[in-house]
Amino acid sequence: MTINQCSKIGRVFKISISPQKGQKKMNIPVATIRQGCGIDGDAHSESTRPLSLLPLESFAKLWHPRLQLNPGDFAENITTVGLDFSQFAVGSRLMLGNSIEIEITQIGKICHNGCIIRELAGDCIMPREGVFAKIISGGELKEGDPIRMVSSYDYA
């Protein structure tokens, strides 16, 4: 296992929260992210997967005429642009904005029964392209903030 220092840069496109699990997420322009927790006001902030991220570019892979997808519709907290999470491994660390450091703890998830996106489109991207993270250091995050990969793990 080796650690690679990288400088891949993306951006925060949208930030989304929901006060209760199972509710549709709403977009907010600014969020406070707490170390060891997640986003203030989000129901998942104190769960085992306190922060979820999904690239906006993934939305185009799931086009369907009966489906209009928006940031937060996959229950992701942060919709990103310019980052390909398939290049990351569990243990990779990202810097969001000026002070928030996160560590990827899980790649993908099992789609829940009754997933309306899977029912309409026949597929869902979150199980393959979404990532979950824990918060190493917190701070304020806003739309447009940079996201930089600070380290990644190679399991070769």
C-alpha positions as CSV (number, residue, x, y, z in Angstrom):
1,M,0.0,0.0,0.0
2,T,1.4,3.4,-0.9
3,I,0.2,6.9,-0.4
4,N,0.1,9.3,-3.4
5,Q,0.1,13.0,-3.0
6,C,-2.2,14.5,-5.6
7,S,-3.5,17.9,-6.6
8,K,-6.7,17.0,-8.5
9,I,-9.1,19.8,-8.1
10,G,-12.9,19.9,-8.4
11,R,-15.6,22.2,-7.0
12,V,-18.6,22.0,-4.7
13,F,-21.6,22.4,-7.1
14,K,-24.4,22.0,-4.5
15,I,-24.8,21.3,-0.8
16,S,-28.0,19.3,0.2
17,I,-29.5,18.4,3.6
18,S,-32.6,16.9,5.0
19,P,-33.7,17.3,8.6
20,Q,-35.2,13.7,8.7
21,K,-34.1,10.5,7.1
22,G,-36.2,9.5,4.1
23,Q,-37.0,13.1,3.2
24,K,-36.0,14.7,-0.1
25,K,-32.9,16.8,0.4
26,M,-33.0,20.5,-0.1
27,N,-30.2,22.6,-1.4
28,I,-28.5,25.2,0.8
29,P,-25.8,27.7,-0.3
30,V,-23.6,27.4,2.8
31,A,-23.1,24.7,5.4
32,T,-21.3,24.1,8.7
33,I,-19.5,20.8,8.7
34,R,-18.5,19.5,12.2
35,Q,-15.5,17.3,12.9
36,G,-16.5,13.8,13.8
37,C,-20.1,14.5,12.6
38,G,-21.3,15.9,9.3
39,I,-23.4,18.8,8.1
40,D,-25.4,20.7,10.7
41,G,-29.1,20.2,10.0
42,D,-28.7,16.9,8.1
43,A,-30.3,13.8,9.6
44,H,-27.3,11.7,8.6
45,S,-24.7,13.9,10.3
46,E,-24.2,11.6,13.3
47,S,-24.6,8.3,11.4
48,T,-21.9,5.9,10.3
49,R,-21.9,7.6,6.9
50,P,-22.1,11.3,7.9
51,L,-21.2,12.8,4.5
52,S,-22.0,11.6,1.0
53,L,-20.6,13.0,-2.3
54,L,-21.6,12.4,-5.9
55,P,-20.2,13.9,-9.1
56,L,-22.7,16.0,-11.2
57,E,-21.1,14.4,-14.3
58,S,-22.7,11.1,-13.2
59,F,-26.2,12.5,-13.6
60,A,-25.8,12.5,-17.4
61,K,-25.2,8.7,-17.3
62,L,-28.7,8.2,-16.1
63,W,-30.8,10.2,-18.5
64,H,-34.4,9.1,-18.8
65,P,-37.3,11.0,-20.4
66,R,-39.5,10.6,-17.3
67,L,-36.8,11.7,-14.9
68,Q,-35.6,15.1,-14.1
69,L,-32.7,14.7,-11.7
70,N,-31.4,17.5,-9.5
71,P,-28.6,17.8,-7.0
72,G,-29.6,16.0,-3.8
73,D,-32.0,13.6,-5.5
74,F,-29.6,10.7,-4.8
75,A,-29.6,11.8,-1.1
76,E,-26.0,13.0,-1.6
77,N,-24.9,15.9,0.6
78,I,-22.4,17.4,-1.8
79,T,-22.7,17.3,-5.5
80,T,-19.3,17.9,-7.1
81,V,-18.0,19.0,-10.5
82,G,-14.6,18.1,-11.9
83,L,-13.7,15.0,-9.8
84,D,-13.8,11.4,-10.8
85,F,-14.4,9.4,-7.7
86,S,-13.6,6.1,-9.5
87,Q,-9.9,7.2,-9.1
88,F,-10.2,7.3,-5.3
89,A,-9.9,4.5,-2.8
90,V,-11.2,4.1,0.7
91,G,-8.7,6.0,2.9
92,S,-8.2,8.8,0.3
93,R,-8.4,12.3,1.8
94,L,-9.9,15.4,0.3
95,M,-9.7,19.1,1.3
96,L,-13.0,21.0,0.9
97,G,-12.8,24.8,0.9
98,N,-10.1,26.1,3.1
99,S,-10.3,24.0,6.2
100,I,-12.5,20.9,5.9
101,E,-10.7,17.6,5.5
102,I,-12.6,14.4,4.9
103,E,-11.6,10.7,4.5
104,I,-13.4,8.4,2.1
105,T,-14.8,5.5,4.2
106,Q,-17.0,3.8,1.6
107,I,-17.5,3.7,-2.1
108,G,-21.0,3.1,-3.3
109,K,-23.9,1.5,-1.4
110,I,-26.8,-0.9,-1.9
111,C,-29.7,0.8,-3.4
112,H,-32.7,0.7,-1.1
113,N,-36.0,-1.1,-1.9
114,G,-38.4,1.3,-3.5
115,C,-35.8,3.6,-5.0
116,I,-37.9,5.7,-7.4
117,I,-34.9,6.5,-9.6
118,R,-34.1,2.8,-10.1
119,E,-37.8,2.0,-10.7
120,L,-38.2,4.7,-13.4
121,A,-34.8,4.5,-15.1
122,G,-33.9,0.8,-14.4
123,D,-30.6,1.9,-12.8
124,C,-29.2,4.1,-10.1
125,I,-25.7,5.6,-10.0
126,M,-25.3,6.1,-6.2
127,P,-24.3,2.4,-5.7
128,R,-21.4,2.7,-8.1
129,E,-20.4,6.4,-8.1
130,G,-21.3,7.9,-4.8
131,V,-18.8,8.0,-1.9
132,F,-19.2,8.3,1.8
133,A,-16.7,10.1,4.2
134,K,-16.0,10.9,7.8
135,I,-15.0,14.4,8.8
136,I,-11.4,14.8,10.0
137,S,-11.6,18.6,10.4
138,G,-14.6,20.8,10.1
139,G,-15.5,24.3,8.9
140,E,-17.8,26.3,6.6
141,L,-18.5,25.1,3.1
142,K,-20.2,27.0,0.3
143,E,-21.2,26.4,-3.3
144,G,-18.2,26.9,-5.6
145,D,-15.6,26.0,-3.0
146,P,-12.6,24.0,-4.3
147,I,-12.2,20.3,-3.6
148,R,-8.6,19.0,-3.7
149,M,-7.4,15.5,-3.2
150,V,-4.6,15.6,-0.7
151,S,-3.8,11.9,-0.5
152,S,-4.9,8.6,-2.0
153,Y,-4.1,5.0,-1.3
154,D,-3.0,2.5,-3.9
155,Y,-3.6,-1.1,-3.0
156,A,-1.3,-2.6,-5.6
